[in-house]
């Protein structure tokens, strides 16, 4: 079965963090965005065995479209 991919915007806390954690637990590859590095999302990335990619992105900038265009899951 192919690996499923997800992009979670606003993954540093709350619902975004919870969804990111659950998807990683279920074998998804997750690209998660956050305005600030570290915290709970950073800790989750450290223990994710490569299934979680974290990008520091403010959705009010053009950078988000660059992350998507690079083909990251």
Residue pairs with C-beta under 8 A, 6 or more apart in sequence:
3 27
3 28
3 29
4 23
4 27
4 28
4 29
5 28
5 29
5 30
5 31
5 73
6 23
6 28
6 29
6 30
6 31
6 73
7 30
7 31
7 32
7 33
7 68
7 72
7 73
8 16
8 19
8 20
8 23
8 30
8 31
8 32
8 33
9 16
9 33
9 57
9 59
9 64
10 16
10 33
10 34
10 59
11 17
11 19
11 20
11 30
11 32
11 33
11 34
11 41
11 54
12 34
12 35
12 36
12 39
12 40
12 41
13 39
13 40
13 41
16 32
17 40
17 41
17 44
20 30
20 32
20 41
20 44
20 52
21 44
23 30
24 30
24 44
24 48
24 51
24 52
27 51
28 51
29 51
29 52
29 53
29 73
30 51
30 52
30 53
30 73
31 53
31 55
31 67
31 72
31 73
32 41
32 45
32 52
32 53
32 54
32 55
33 54
33 55
33 56
33 57
33 59
33 64
33 67
34 41
34 54
34 55
34 56
34 57
35 56
35 57
35 58
36 56
37 54
37 56
41 54
42 54
44 52
45 52
45 53
45 54
53 72
53 73
55 67
55 72
57 63
57 64
57 67
58 64
